[in-house]
Amino acid sequence: MMTERERYLAVLRHEKPNRIPFQPGHGRQSTRARWHKEGLPADVPDYQAYIRSQLGIPLATAQPIIEVDVNFLMTPKFEEKVIERRPAAPGSTGPGSLIVQDWKGNICEISDEFDVTYLRNAIDFVTRSWLKCPVESRADWADMECRYDANDPQRFPADYPARCQQLLTRDYPSGLIISGPFWQLREWCGFEGLCMLLLDDPDFVREMIRVWQSFVTRMLTKVLAQYTPDYILINEDMAYKEKPMIGPDMCREFLLPCWREWAAVCKTGRVPVYEVDSDGFVGSLIPVWIEAGFICNSPQEVAAGNDLPAYSRQFGRRMAYRGGVDKRAMAKGGAVIRAEIDRLKPAIDAGGFIPSCDHGVPSDVSWPNFMDYCRLLAQATGWIK
């Protein structure tokens, strides 16, 4: 009998597991609130385990999940605070808004239905308007650069060696999620600011990338001295609905050296899965990611025009995938979600693909429709008949 860890690695290395990992996706806070009104018991602490129990699928692991808890974030963080409260417009029945500073140093406007804590860990889908970013010129850079000291002892938990020892016998996938160079510079400079710098001051962009590249390389070297992750996932989010935010040529010029260096670190550290995550249409980026050494891509957002079965045929064993199930089809349910799973079945059977929601599960997906989708997914991945 294979463990969940063994199945996960077998799929993404284009091998033949006994079943495909069952990973339907995760509902955000507003989604779960709806589900509790529609049939998910209020006292269920782990809805993923509940779904498995309802479908007759064993838990992915009975072991306690151990996190390595290594900190790649800025230290110190900025103060989270409300700068201004703005009432709703006269005559409006909608909410007011808040001008807030988040922990990254961004100043943005959000609905007063939320608070600044919603910007920490993607608790829910929160629309924001960016007003000011922490690095808008070279004058801002020194204050940001000093927040990334790989030798800061606070970056590793005191019991890190003990955690690494416990993880040696894990039966579940374990890994690290790290911001890529495009993602990180976008966090510092803002999307528009970064795009303008790429044209107006490319040397400054290269300097920031070098700092981030070096910081992550040094951190990974420390991590891998005691722990071998099953995956290292690089977050990039660098594509819109029809095009990437920067094209393949610019990716090769600015980002490819960084991606390749981290790929070499992963190879030296015997990390099996080097993965890149980006929403949006990524068809023109996949060849560059293959050049960079990535072997997996997620979440394959369908609304952006990604055709995962076509990618599977085109790139073969050079790329594996996670995600790819259209969240819009989940919301519609019935024949629509059945057709969606049927569309993906050839790619599931071909290997190198763990199907899941192509982003966080939104609140327009009802609990009955989500359960129907989970049942169809369990059938397609070999867990039930």
C-alpha positions in Angstrom: 0.0 0.0 0.0 1.4 3.4 -1.0 1.4 6.3 1.4 0.0 9.7 0.4 3.6 11.0 0.1 4.5 8.2 -2.2 1.4 8.8 -4.4 2.1 12.5 -4.6 5.7 12.0 -5.7 4.8 9.2 -8.1 2.3 11.3 -9.9 4.4 14.4 -10.2 7.4 12.3 -11.4 5.1 10.7 -14.1 5.2 7.3 -12.4 2.3 5.0 -11.7 0.7 5.2 -8.2 -2.1 3.0 -7.1 -4.4 6.0 -6.9 -4.1 9.8 -7.5 -4.1 12.0 -4.4 -7.5 13.2 -3.5 -7.2 17.0 -3.2 -10.5 18.8 -4.1 -9.4 22.3 -3.0 -9.9 24.6 -0.1 -12.8 27.0 0.7 -12.0 30.4 2.0 -13.7 31.8 5.1 -16.9 33.1 3.3 -17.1 29.8 1.4 -17.0 27.7 4.6 -19.6 30.0 6.2 -22.0 29.3 3.3 -21.3 25.5 3.6 -22.1 25.5 7.3 -25.6 26.9 6.4 -26.1 24.2 3.7 -25.1 21.0 5.3 -21.6 21.0 6.6 -22.0 20.4 10.3 -21.0 23.4 12.4 -19.0 21.3 14.8 -16.7 19.8 12.2 -13.2 21.1 12.8 -11.7 19.6 9.5 -14.1 19.7 6.6 -11.5 17.8 4.4 -11.6 14.9 6.8 -15.4 15.1 6.9 -15.6 14.9 3.1 -13.4 11.8 3.1 -15.5 10.2 5.8 -18.7 10.8 3.8 -17.2 9.3 0.6 -15.4 6.4 2.3 -11.9 7.6 1.6 -9.3 7.0 4.3 -7.5 10.0 5.8 -4.4 11.1 3.9 -2.4 10.6 7.1 -2.9 9.7 10.7 0.3 11.3 11.7 0.4 14.8 13.2 1.4 17.4 10.6 4.8 18.8 11.4 5.7 22.2 9.9 9.3 23.2 9.6 8.2 26.8 10.3 11.2 28.5 8.6 10.7 32.2 8.1 11.5 33.7 4.7 9.4 36.8 5.4 10.7 40.3 6.1 12.0 40.8 9.7 10.9 43.1 11.2 7.5 43.5 9.6 5.7 46.8 9.3 3.1 47.8 11.8 -0.4 46.8 10.8 -2.7 49.8 11.3 -5.8 51.6 10.2 -4.9 55.0 8.9 -8.3 56.3 8.0 -12.0 55.2 8.1 -14.1 56.4 5.2 -17.9 56.2 5.4 -20.0 54.9 2.5 -21.0 57.5 -0.1 -24.2 59.5 0.7 -27.2 57.5 -0.4 -25.2 54.3 -0.8 -26.3 51.1 0.9 -22.9 49.5 0.5 -20.1 49.4 3.1 -17.6 52.1 3.8 -13.8 51.6 3.5 -10.6 51.5 5.4 -7.2 52.9 4.5 -4.8 50.5 6.1 -1.1 49.7 6.2 -0.4 45.9 6.1 2.6 44.0 7.5 4.4 44.3 4.2 4.3 48.1 4.2 1.6 48.6 1.6 -1.0 51.2 2.1 -4.3 50.2 0.5 -8.0 50.7 0.7 -10.3 47.8 1.6 -14.0 47.4 2.5 -14.8 48.0 6.1 -16.5 44.6 6.1 -13.0 43.4 6.6 -10.0 44.5 8.8 -6.3 44.6 8.3 -5.8 41.0 9.5 -7.5 39.7 6.4 -4.4 40.8 4.4 -2.1 38.5 6.3 -2.9 35.0 5.1 -5.5 35.2 2.4 -8.3 34.5 4.9 -10.8 35.4 2.2 -11.2 37.0 -1.2 -10.6 40.7 -0.4 -10.5 43.4 -3.1 -8.1 46.2 -2.4 -7.0 49.4 -4.1 -3.2 50.0 -3.8 -2.3 53.5 -2.8 1.4 53.3 -1.9 4.0 50.6 -1.9 7.0 50.3 0.4 9.6 50.6 -2.4 8.8 53.3 -4.9 12.3 54.6 -5.5 15.9 53.7 -4.7 15.7 55.9 -1.6 13.2 53.3 -0.1 15.4 50.3 -0.9 17.9 50.4 2.0 15.1 50.1 4.6 13.7 47.1 2.8 16.9 45.3 2.0 18.0 45.3 5.7 14.9 43.3 6.6 16.2 40.1 4.9 19.1 38.8 6.9 19.6 35.1 6.4 21.8 34.9 9.5 19.0 36.1 11.8 18.5 33.3 14.3 14.8 34.1 14.6 14.3 32.6 11.1 14.5 29.0 12.4 12.5 27.6 15.3 14.5 26.6 18.3 13.5 23.0 17.9 14.3 22.9 14.1 16.7 19.9 14.4 14.0 17.9 16.3 11.3 18.7 13.7 13.6 17.6 10.9 14.3 14.3 12.7 10.5 13.7 13.2 9.9 14.5 9.5 12.2 11.6 8.4 9.3 9.2 9.0 6.5 11.2 7.5 3.9 9.6 5.2 2.5 12.9 3.9 4.1 15.4 1.5 6.1 18.2 3.2 7.7 21.2 1.6 8.3 24.9 1.4 6.5 27.8 -0.3 8.7 30.7 -1.3 8.1 33.9 -3.2 9.7 34.0 -6.6 11.6 37.1 -7.9 8.7 38.5 -9.8 6.3 38.0 -6.9 8.7 39.4 -4.3 9.5 42.5 -6.3 5.8 43.1 -7.0 5.3 43.0 -3.2 7.9 45.6 -2.7 7.2 47.9 -5.7 3.6 47.2 -6.7 2.7 45.7 -10.1 2.7 49.0 -12.0 5.8 50.2 -10.3 7.7 47.0 -11.1 6.6 47.0 -14.7 7.7 50.6 -15.1 11.1 49.9 -13.4 11.7 47.1 -15.8 11.7 49.7 -18.6 13.0 52.8 -16.8 15.6 51.4 -14.4 16.4 47.7 -15.2 19.6 47.9 -13.2 17.7 48.6 -10.1 15.4 45.7 -10.8 18.4 43.4 -11.3 19.9 44.7 -8.0 16.7 43.8 -6.1 16.5 40.4 -7.8 20.1 39.7 -6.8 19.4 40.5 -3.2 16.3 38.3 -3.1 18.0 35.5 -5.0 21.0 35.5 -2.7 18.8 35.6 0.4 16.7 32.6 -0.7 19.7 30.6 -1.8 21.4 31.1 1.6 18.2 30.2 3.4 17.6 27.1 1.3 21.2 26.0 1.9 20.6 26.2 5.7 17.2 24.5 5.4 18.5 21.6 3.3 21.4 20.9 5.6 18.9 19.1 7.9 15.7 18.6 6.0 14.8 17.3 2.5 11.5 18.7 1.4 9.3 16.8 -1.0 8.6 20.0 -2.9 9.7 23.6 -3.1 6.9 25.7 -4.5 7.8 29.1 -6.0 4.9 31.6 -6.0 5.0 33.9 -9.0 1.4 35.0 -10.0 2.7 36.7 -13.1 -0.1 36.3 -15.7 -3.4 37.8 -16.6 -6.4 36.3 -18.4 -4.9 36.3 -21.9 -1.2 37.2 -21.5 1.6 37.0 -18.9 2.4 40.2 -17.0 5.9 40.1 -18.6 6.7 38.1 -21.7 9.0 35.1 -22.2 11.9 37.2 -23.4 11.9 39.4 -20.4 11.4 36.4 -18.1 14.6 34.9 -19.6 16.5 38.1 -19.2 15.5 39.0 -15.6 14.1 35.9 -13.9 15.6 32.8 -15.5 19.0 33.0 -13.8 17.4 33.2 -10.4 15.0 30.3 -11.1 17.9 28.2 -12.4 20.1 28.9 -9.3 17.3 27.7 -7.0 16.8 24.7 -9.2 20.4 23.8 -8.8 20.1 24.2 -5.0 17.1 21.8 -5.1 18.9 19.3 -7.2 21.9 19.3 -4.9 19.6 19.0 -1.9 17.7 16.1 -3.6 14.4 17.9 -3.6 12.1 15.8 -5.9 9.6 18.5 -6.9 10.5 22.0 -8.0 7.1 23.8 -8.7 6.0 27.2 -9.9 2.6 28.7 -9.1 0.9 31.3 -11.2 -2.7 32.3 -11.8 -3.7 33.5 -15.3 -2.8 32.3 -18.8 0.6 30.6 -18.6 0.9 28.8 -22.0 3.7 31.0 -23.2 5.6 30.7 -19.9 5.6 26.9 -19.5 8.6 26.6 -22.0 10.6 29.1 -20.0 9.7 27.3 -16.7 10.9 24.0 -18.2 14.2 25.8 -19.1 14.4 27.0 -15.5 14.2 23.4 -14.1 10.6 23.5 -12.8 8.9 20.1 -13.2 5.4 21.1 -11.9 3.0 24.0 -12.4 -0.2 25.1 -10.6 -3.0 26.0 -10.4 -3.9 26.0 -14.1 -6.7 28.5 -14.0 -9.3 27.5 -16.6 -11.1 30.9 -16.9 -7.7 32.4 -18.1 -7.8 30.0 -21.1 -5.4 27.3 -19.9 -6.1 23.9 -21.6 -4.4 21.4 -19.3 -5.1 18.3 -21.5 -3.5 20.2 -24.4 -0.5 21.1 -22.3 -0.2 17.5 -21.1 0.0 16.4 -24.7 2.3 19.2 -25.8 4.9 19.1 -23.0 4.6 15.4 -22.0 6.8 14.3 -19.2 8.7 17.6 -19.1 5.9 19.2 -16.9 3.4 18.0 -14.3 0.4 19.9 -13.0 -1.8 20.5 -10.0 -5.2 22.2 -10.1 -6.9 22.6 -13.4 -10.6 22.0 -12.3 -12.7 25.0 -13.3 -14.2 26.6 -10.2 -17.0 28.0 -12.4 -18.1 24.5 -13.3 -18.2 23.6 -9.5 -20.6 26.5 -8.9 -22.9 25.4 -11.8 -22.8 21.7 -10.7 -24.8 19.0 -12.4 -24.0 18.2 -16.0 -21.5 21.1 -16.2 -19.1 19.7 -13.5 -19.5 16.2 -14.9 -18.4 17.4 -18.3 -15.5 19.2 -16.6 -14.2 16.1 -15.0 -14.8 14.1 -18.2 -12.7 16.8 -20.0 -9.8 16.3 -17.6 -10.0 12.5 -17.3 -7.6 11.8 -20.2 -5.0 14.0 -18.5 -5.6 12.3 -15.2 -5.1 8.9 -16.8 -2.0 10.0 -18.7 -0.2 10.8 -15.4 1.7 13.9 -14.1 -1.5 15.6 -12.9 -3.2 16.0 -9.5 -6.6 17.5 -10.2 -7.9 20.1 -7.8 -9.7 23.4 -7.8 -7.9 25.9 -10.0 -7.7 28.4 -7.1 -9.3 28.9 -3.7 -12.9 27.6 -3.8 -15.2 30.7 -4.0 -18.4 31.3 -2.1 -20.6 30.8 -5.1 -19.9 27.0 -4.8 -22.7 25.5 -2.7 -22.1 22.7 -0.3 -24.2 20.2 -2.3 -22.4 21.1 -5.5 -19.0 20.8 -3.8 -19.9 17.4 -2.4 -21.0 16.2 -5.9 -17.8 17.5 -7.4 -15.8 15.7 -4.6 -17.6 12.4 -5.4 -16.8 12.8 -9.2 -13.2 13.6 -8.4 -12.9 10.6 -6.1 -14.2 8.4 -8.9 -11.8 9.9 -11.5 -8.8 9.5 -9.2 -9.6 5.8 -8.3 -10.8 6.1 -4.7 -14.5 5.1 -5.2 -16.5 3.5 -8.0 
